[in-house]
Amino acid sequence: MRALLLSACLLSLPFLPGPLTAQESLHLEAGADITGAYRVAGRNPDGSAYTGTLEMTANGAQYQLAWTIAGQVFRGTGRLEGRILTVDWQGDSNPVVYVLMPNGALHGTWADGHALDRLEPLR
């Protein structure tokens, strides 16, 4: 039930992706470079907020992510398929699933959909 409620809340938020323009679609199809530094803001499964930074690098088709939250570093490895970046990480048995936004931000969920994570590029 909680996952259903979270899904309903997510659907009402303005940051979820809408239809892409032709230019945005071409940019994403061309293989947008998602590596670099990001500002992180999110909500834990208990509803508490967190902020931090993330550094993302690539090794072939694999992405390495390192979140720094409250002085603690969390690491993960992911794969981008279309607009979806799925990241297995050391803090949970469920992956973080992000949607790549046309502006380069990544919006996602973790903890089996019970938590939110938002990455804004620092470019």
Secondary structure as UniProt FT lines:
FT   HELIX           2..12
FT   TURN            14..15
FT   HELIX           22..29
FT   TURN            30..31
FT   STRAND          36..43
FT   TURN            45..46
FT   STRAND          49..59
FT   TURN            60..61
FT   STRAND          62..69
FT   TURN            70..71
FT   STRAND          72..81
FT   TURN            82..83
FT   STRAND          84..89
FT   TURN            90..91
FT   STRAND          96..100
FT   TURN            102..103
FT   STRAND          106..110
FT   TURN            111..114
FT   STRAND          115..121
//
